[in-house]
Amino acid sequence: MKNTKYWICGCLILLAAQTHVQAAEPQSLYAPLPADVTPELSASGQYAVGVTEVTVTNTDQPQLFSNELTDRSLKLEIWYPAAESTQPAEYINETRSGRVFSVQAGASRDVAVAGGAQKFPVVVLSHGYTGYRTIMYYLGEHLASHGYIVAGIDHTDSTNEDIDHESGPFAGFPSTLFNRSRDQLFTLDAVQNLTQFKAVVAKDDAGLIGYSMGGFGAVNTVGGCYAFDVTSAGRFTGTQDPAAAEVLRGKLNSCAGGKASSAEVDPRWKAMMALAPWGGTPDLFSASDMQQIRLPVLYVAGDHDDISGYERIRWLFEQTGSSDSQLLTYYNARHNIAPHPAPREAMGNELDIGHYFEPAWRSQSLNDINKHFALAWMQCHVRKLADFCEYLEVSGNSDQAGEYGNLAQPWIGFDHRYGLGMKMEHKSKTR
């Protein structure tokens, strides 16, 4: 295996050829639907989509349970605007129980990056506990088709591959708490400095999308400092000794990707989207620092979320200081509002299907709505394109209450009769 190494910002970036595990024939997870029944901004953009896989290594990563600085490697799947489409790629991953599966991609692997004068902002995708870098591949491909470079992270110690859900389901949770935000910031640095993107990347503007524990990290990354007390530090790291828990509390309570305060948020971040973010309590996040968040955050939640807790997600929204922040609620949804639809290998048991399945929603419908609002959010707040901000001005209930033939107008971007089950709230209208 031939590796290319180079130094950027004191961090070693390692690009490596990847050997894929053999899996079954790639499967398509989405049914073709007419544009009339899907949100307007869920349609693909003008660019063909390329995808590449790289491994990046931070050589100065602090450790939670020691005072050492060690290497921490992250595998990334990066989608980007491409000069052409060729053979469709496939994404190979495994379920929580270790069943390997292959998904048919809508991107072409390792094709040339699109040229021209257009600069492409980076968007970082951060999965939950557990997960994998392509669990929101539909967002990666979609945003790339509209001119973004999108990096999906395999958060080391926190992937399906890393964790044995039968013998040690929470073995990677302390690492997740400590590293999630740090990984997000490091990934932005790494991707912006990759040779293949240097000429086309927008250096000053970036977005962040986190799901579940990825949302937990993303809130911190944009200025919501952690506020673990001794009890919560001990409980979530499995530490029973109060003195040891006090040490861990001090290490966990950082901000903005390992910094000391909310004033140190990286100015490149221009917008964040948090899907079902975990951790919305005062013993995990500082309410006063949440009030200092200045960039717009779109929170997305199911009103029956039994993992992160809907009221706790609402608490995060209510504490967020940015007046441009919003909360999109899916009625009758639980926690699995962000993953791609379940592959057939996940259908055999609750452990696997429970990572994807929503009892009252089709995953494809959720994915399409997420694509619509993710694009509107990034175009409005990262690229400052005012026309896209109009799609975010919807508010209240989406259900067009009334008698047939005399229904209210649908939300902008949704066709008549096909926008059921949502509510949008605006921070600026709650004060």
VMD Tcl script that draws the C-alpha trace (Angstrom):
set ca {
  {0.00 0.00 0.00}
  {1.36 3.36 -1.01}
  {0.77 6.25 1.38}
  {1.22 9.97 0.78}
  {1.99 12.03 3.89}
  {2.16 15.75 4.41}
  {1.91 18.23 7.29}
  {-0.85 20.78 7.69}
  {-1.37 22.95 10.79}
  {0.72 20.59 12.90}
  {-1.54 17.66 11.96}
  {-0.45 14.70 9.89}
  {-2.84 13.90 7.07}
  {-2.60 10.38 5.77}
  {-4.10 9.48 2.42}
  {-4.33 5.78 1.87}
  {-5.69 3.45 -0.74}
  {-8.60 1.57 0.80}
  {-9.39 -2.12 0.59}
  {-13.13 -2.80 0.76}
  {-14.74 -5.75 2.46}
  {-16.66 -7.93 0.04}
  {-20.41 -7.62 0.36}
  {-23.49 -8.68 -1.56}
  {-24.58 -6.99 -4.77}
  {-25.17 -3.26 -4.19}
  {-28.80 -2.47 -3.38}
  {-30.80 0.65 -4.14}
  {-32.54 2.00 -1.04}
  {-34.84 4.52 -2.74}
  {-37.92 4.13 -4.93}
  {-38.31 6.50 -7.89}
  {-40.96 9.11 -7.13}
  {-42.43 11.90 -9.26}
  {-41.29 15.40 -8.39}
  {-44.90 16.36 -7.57}
  {-44.83 14.41 -4.29}
  {-41.35 15.36 -3.05}
  {-40.08 18.68 -1.65}
  {-38.78 21.06 -4.29}
  {-35.26 21.40 -2.91}
  {-34.79 17.63 -2.63}
  {-34.10 17.59 -6.39}
  {-30.48 17.09 -7.44}
  {-28.45 20.10 -8.50}
  {-26.46 20.98 -11.59}
  {-23.28 19.05 -10.75}
  {-22.38 15.44 -11.26}
  {-21.21 13.98 -7.94}
  {-17.86 12.41 -7.18}
  {-16.87 10.56 -4.04}
  {-13.54 9.61 -2.55}
  {-12.40 7.88 0.61}
  {-9.44 9.14 2.63}
  {-7.98 8.60 6.08}
  {-6.79 11.65 8.00}
  {-4.72 11.51 11.17}
  {-4.41 14.08 13.93}
  {-1.04 13.51 15.58}
  {-1.74 15.82 18.53}
  {-5.05 14.48 19.86}
  {-5.43 14.69 23.66}
  {-6.80 11.69 25.55}
  {-9.61 11.56 28.10}
  {-8.13 8.91 30.40}
  {-4.48 10.01 30.22}
  {-2.38 13.12 29.67}
  {-0.84 11.83 26.47}
  {-1.11 13.30 22.98}
  {-1.55 10.47 20.51}
  {-2.52 9.79 16.90}
  {-6.23 9.68 16.11}
  {-7.21 8.55 12.62}
  {-10.57 9.19 10.99}
  {-11.86 7.58 7.81}
  {-13.80 10.06 5.67}
  {-16.16 9.67 2.74}
  {-16.02 12.91 0.77}
  {-18.60 13.90 -1.83}
  {-17.85 16.75 -4.21}
  {-19.00 18.46 -7.42}
  {-17.49 16.42 -10.25}
  {-16.50 17.11 -13.83}
  {-18.33 13.99 -15.03}
  {-20.25 10.89 -14.01}
  {-18.85 7.42 -14.62}
  {-19.57 4.02 -13.06}
  {-21.72 4.43 -9.92}
  {-19.83 3.77 -6.70}
  {-21.01 1.59 -3.83}
  {-20.92 2.16 -0.09}
  {-19.99 -0.83 2.06}
  {-20.72 -0.83 5.77}
  {-22.13 -3.10 8.42}
  {-25.15 -3.19 10.69}
  {-24.91 -3.05 14.47}
  {-24.76 -6.84 14.63}
  {-21.96 -6.97 12.07}
  {-23.87 -7.86 8.90}
  {-21.98 -6.37 5.95}
  {-24.08 -4.64 3.28}
  {-23.53 -2.70 0.08}
  {-25.53 0.29 -1.14}
  {-25.69 1.57 -4.71}
  {-24.38 5.13 -4.76}
  {-25.48 8.06 -6.84}
  {-21.87 9.24 -7.07}
  {-18.85 8.16 -9.12}
  {-15.68 7.21 -7.28}
  {-12.47 9.24 -7.68}
  {-13.51 11.24 -10.73}
  {-12.12 14.72 -11.39}
  {-13.37 17.67 -9.37}
  {-15.48 20.20 -11.28}
  {-13.53 23.21 -12.48}
  {-14.51 26.81 -13.07}
  {-14.65 29.94 -10.97}
  {-17.13 28.60 -8.41}
  {-15.75 27.98 -4.91}
  {-17.27 25.12 -2.92}
  {-17.89 25.38 0.85}
  {-17.21 22.35 3.04}
  {-20.04 20.73 4.99}
  {-19.11 18.20 7.69}
  {-21.48 15.26 8.39}
  {-21.22 13.72 11.86}
  {-23.04 10.47 12.72}
  {-24.53 9.25 16.00}
  {-23.57 6.51 18.46}
  {-23.13 4.15 16.81}
  {-23.05 4.86 13.10}
  {-20.80 5.20 10.07}
  {-19.64 7.82 7.61}
  {-22.26 7.06 4.91}
  {-25.34 6.79 7.15}
  {-26.46 10.16 5.74}
  {-24.98 9.65 2.28}
  {-28.16 11.06 0.72}
  {-27.21 14.46 2.22}
  {-23.62 14.12 1.02}
  {-24.63 13.39 -2.55}
  {-27.39 15.98 -2.55}
  {-25.34 18.90 -1.23}
  {-22.42 17.98 -3.51}
  {-24.75 18.16 -6.53}
  {-25.47 21.76 -5.48}
  {-21.84 22.79 -5.13}
  {-20.61 21.69 -1.69}
  {-17.73 19.46 -0.61}
  {-19.25 17.18 2.02}
  {-17.20 15.07 4.42}
  {-18.85 12.19 6.27}
  {-16.80 11.03 9.26}
  {-16.25 7.54 10.64}
  {-15.83 8.61 14.28}
  {-13.24 6.17 15.61}
  {-14.44 4.19 18.68}
  {-18.05 5.03 17.75}
  {-18.87 3.10 14.57}
  {-20.88 -0.06 14.09}
  {-17.62 -1.77 13.18}
  {-15.91 -0.64 16.40}
  {-18.60 -1.57 18.92}
  {-19.81 -5.03 19.97}
  {-23.41 -4.28 20.88}
  {-23.84 -7.57 22.71}
  {-20.84 -7.61 25.01}
  {-19.92 -3.90 25.32}
  {-22.53 -1.58 23.80}
  {-21.23 1.54 25.59}
  {-17.50 0.87 25.31}
  {-16.99 3.80 22.95}
  {-19.24 6.30 24.70}
  {-16.52 8.14 26.71}
  {-14.53 8.61 23.50}
  {-17.67 9.89 21.80}
  {-18.23 12.53 24.49}
  {-14.62 13.68 24.39}
  {-13.82 13.50 20.68}
  {-16.96 14.30 18.73}
  {-16.56 18.07 18.51}
  {-12.78 17.80 18.13}
  {-13.27 15.42 15.20}
  {-15.62 17.86 13.48}
  {-13.18 20.76 13.65}
  {-10.21 18.61 12.64}
  {-12.15 17.26 9.65}
  {-12.86 20.78 8.42}
  {-9.15 21.63 8.62}
  {-8.14 18.39 6.90}
  {-10.59 18.58 4.00}
  {-9.89 22.22 3.25}
  {-6.21 21.35 2.90}
  {-6.46 18.20 0.78}
  {-4.55 18.69 -2.47}
  {-7.46 17.76 -4.74}
  {-9.74 20.44 -3.24}
  {-7.35 23.30 -2.46}
  {-8.01 25.16 -5.71}
  {-11.80 25.02 -5.44}
  {-12.63 25.11 -1.73}
  {-14.27 28.16 -0.14}
  {-11.84 28.75 2.72}
  {-13.94 31.15 4.80}
  {-17.35 29.46 4.80}
  {-18.42 26.04 6.08}
  {-21.44 24.21 7.43}
  {-21.94 21.41 9.95}
  {-24.63 18.71 10.20}
  {-24.76 16.37 13.18}
  {-27.14 13.56 14.06}
  {-27.75 12.37 17.64}
  {-24.27 12.29 19.24}
  {-23.05 14.11 16.14}
  {-25.56 16.81 17.06}
  {-24.25 16.75 20.65}
  {-20.79 17.50 19.29}
  {-22.07 20.06 16.79}
  {-23.79 22.15 19.48}
  {-20.43 22.30 21.25}
  {-18.55 23.09 18.03}
  {-20.63 26.22 17.44}
  {-20.29 27.49 21.01}
  {-22.48 25.45 23.35}
  {-19.86 24.63 25.97}
  {-20.14 21.40 27.92}
  {-21.08 21.70 31.60}
  {-20.62 18.20 33.02}
  {-20.82 17.98 36.79}
  {-19.10 15.24 38.78}
  {-22.22 13.08 38.72}
  {-22.80 13.25 34.96}
  {-19.08 12.89 34.20}
  {-18.94 9.74 36.28}
  {-22.21 8.28 34.98}
  {-21.47 8.71 31.27}
  {-17.85 7.53 31.47}
  {-18.52 4.59 33.79}
  {-16.32 6.11 36.53}
  {-17.43 5.47 40.11}
  {-14.58 7.13 42.02}
  {-15.56 10.80 42.70}
  {-11.97 12.05 42.54}
  {-11.43 10.41 39.15}
  {-14.80 11.72 37.95}
  {-13.74 15.23 38.95}
  {-10.63 14.94 36.76}
  {-12.74 13.73 33.84}
  {-15.23 16.54 34.39}
  {-12.44 19.05 33.92}
  {-11.33 17.40 30.69}
  {-14.81 17.04 29.25}
  {-15.82 20.64 29.88}
  {-14.40 22.22 26.76}
  {-15.95 24.24 23.98}
  {-15.77 24.77 20.22}
  {-13.75 21.63 19.46}
  {-11.55 21.44 22.55}
  {-11.19 25.16 23.24}
  {-11.68 26.97 26.54}
  {-14.68 29.20 25.79}
  {-17.50 29.97 23.38}
  {-15.54 33.02 22.24}
  {-13.18 30.66 20.39}
  {-15.68 29.25 17.88}
  {-13.99 28.89 14.51}
  {-15.25 31.77 12.31}
  {-15.46 29.51 9.25}
  {-18.60 27.87 10.60}
  {-21.57 29.78 9.17}
  {-24.49 27.41 9.84}
  {-25.29 24.21 11.70}
  {-28.08 21.63 11.46}
  {-28.67 19.34 14.46}
  {-30.85 16.29 13.81}
  {-32.16 14.68 17.02}
  {-29.20 16.04 19.06}
  {-28.48 14.28 22.35}
  {-27.61 15.94 25.66}
  {-30.11 18.74 26.16}
  {-29.78 19.18 29.95}
  {-28.06 21.76 32.18}
  {-25.71 19.11 33.61}
  {-24.25 18.55 30.11}
  {-24.47 21.97 28.43}
  {-23.93 25.44 29.86}
  {-27.14 27.46 29.40}
  {-25.21 30.73 29.61}
  {-22.80 29.65 26.88}
  {-25.66 28.37 24.73}
  {-26.96 31.93 24.85}
  {-23.69 33.05 23.24}
  {-24.20 30.95 20.11}
  {-24.33 33.45 17.28}
  {-24.55 31.39 14.11}
  {-27.93 30.01 12.97}
  {-28.85 26.49 14.08}
  {-31.64 24.39 12.58}
  {-32.80 21.82 15.12}
  {-34.78 18.88 13.72}
  {-36.60 16.48 16.05}
  {-39.32 13.88 16.31}
  {-41.89 14.77 18.93}
  {-41.72 11.19 20.26}
  {-37.91 10.93 20.34}
  {-37.19 8.41 23.10}
  {-33.39 8.54 22.82}
  {-32.47 12.22 22.90}
  {-35.85 13.29 24.29}
  {-38.00 15.83 22.49}
  {-38.25 18.21 25.45}
  {-34.47 18.12 25.82}
  {-34.04 19.02 22.16}
  {-36.51 21.85 22.69}
  {-34.36 22.97 25.64}
  {-31.34 23.22 23.33}
  {-33.39 25.27 20.85}
  {-34.73 27.55 23.56}
  {-31.27 28.17 25.05}
  {-29.59 28.89 21.70}
  {-28.78 32.58 21.45}
  {-28.92 33.02 17.67}
  {-32.16 34.74 16.70}
  {-31.99 33.03 13.28}
  {-32.29 29.55 14.78}
  {-35.30 27.34 14.04}
  {-36.88 24.08 15.19}
  {-38.45 21.66 12.71}
  {-40.60 19.02 14.41}
  {-41.73 15.77 12.80}
  {-45.02 14.71 14.36}
  {-45.18 11.06 15.47}
  {-41.49 10.46 14.81}
  {-39.00 8.96 17.22}
  {-35.20 9.18 16.99}
  {-34.36 7.66 13.60}
  {-35.09 10.75 11.52}
  {-31.68 10.99 9.82}
  {-30.34 7.57 8.66}
  {-30.80 6.27 5.14}
  {-33.47 3.53 4.75}
  {-32.64 0.14 6.23}
  {-30.69 -2.24 3.99}
  {-32.12 -5.74 3.60}
  {-29.39 -7.12 5.90}
  {-30.91 -5.13 8.78}
  {-34.35 -6.68 8.44}
  {-33.74 -9.77 10.55}
  {-33.63 -8.42 14.11}
  {-34.61 -5.44 16.25}
  {-31.01 -4.45 17.05}
  {-30.31 -3.80 13.38}
  {-33.66 -2.56 12.09}
  {-33.95 -0.33 15.16}
  {-31.07 1.75 13.83}
  {-33.17 2.89 10.85}
  {-36.86 2.16 11.23}
  {-39.49 4.75 12.09}
  {-42.90 3.28 12.98}
  {-45.01 6.10 11.49}
  {-42.78 7.54 8.75}
  {-41.10 6.25 5.61}
  {-37.36 6.86 5.82}
  {-37.37 8.03 2.21}
  {-39.87 10.79 3.06}
  {-37.77 11.93 6.03}
  {-34.62 11.87 3.90}
  {-36.26 14.00 1.19}
  {-37.46 16.58 3.71}
  {-34.01 16.64 5.32}
  {-32.45 17.23 1.90}
  {-34.86 20.10 1.23}
  {-34.20 21.93 4.48}
  {-30.46 21.15 4.61}
  {-30.00 22.73 1.20}
  {-32.15 25.74 2.06}
  {-30.25 26.19 5.34}
  {-26.78 26.02 3.78}
  {-27.66 28.13 0.74}
  {-29.29 30.80 2.91}
  {-26.74 30.99 5.73}
  {-23.46 29.71 4.25}
  {-23.74 31.08 0.72}
  {-26.05 33.99 1.68}
  {-28.43 33.33 -1.22}
  {-31.58 35.22 -0.25}
  {-33.90 33.27 -2.56}
  {-33.32 30.13 -0.51}
  {-34.13 31.90 2.74}
  {-37.74 32.09 1.57}
  {-38.04 28.29 1.96}
  {-37.18 28.72 5.65}
  {-39.87 31.31 6.35}
  {-42.56 28.64 6.77}
  {-44.01 28.49 10.27}
  {-46.61 26.72 12.35}
  {-48.26 23.49 11.28}
  {-47.76 22.15 7.73}
  {-50.99 20.19 7.56}
  {-53.20 22.54 5.46}
  {-56.14 22.14 7.83}
  {-59.54 22.59 6.19}
  {-62.05 20.89 3.94}
  {-60.99 19.43 0.61}
  {-61.14 22.11 -2.06}
  {-60.68 24.84 0.52}
  {-57.34 23.94 2.10}
  {-54.71 26.37 3.29}
  {-51.73 26.95 1.04}
  {-48.92 24.39 1.46}
  {-45.51 25.36 2.73}
  {-43.32 26.88 0.04}
  {-41.46 24.07 -1.71}
  {-44.13 21.45 -0.92}
  {-46.87 20.41 -3.31}
  {-50.54 20.56 -2.40}
  {-51.44 17.62 -0.07}
  {-47.83 16.39 0.33}
  {-46.48 18.37 3.27}
  {-48.14 16.65 6.22}
  {-46.73 16.02 9.67}
  {-44.43 18.94 10.40}
  {-44.21 22.10 12.48}
  {-41.66 24.92 12.15}
  {-40.78 27.35 14.95}
  {-38.53 30.40 14.71}
  {-36.39 31.66 17.58}
  {-37.01 35.24 16.50}
  {-40.78 34.72 16.96}
  {-40.56 33.11 20.41}
  {-39.03 36.12 22.15}
}
mol new
graphics top color blue
foreach p $ca { graphics top sphere $p radius 0.5 }
foreach p [lrange $ca 0 end-1] q [lrange $ca 1 end] { graphics top cylinder $p $q radius 0.2 }
display resetview
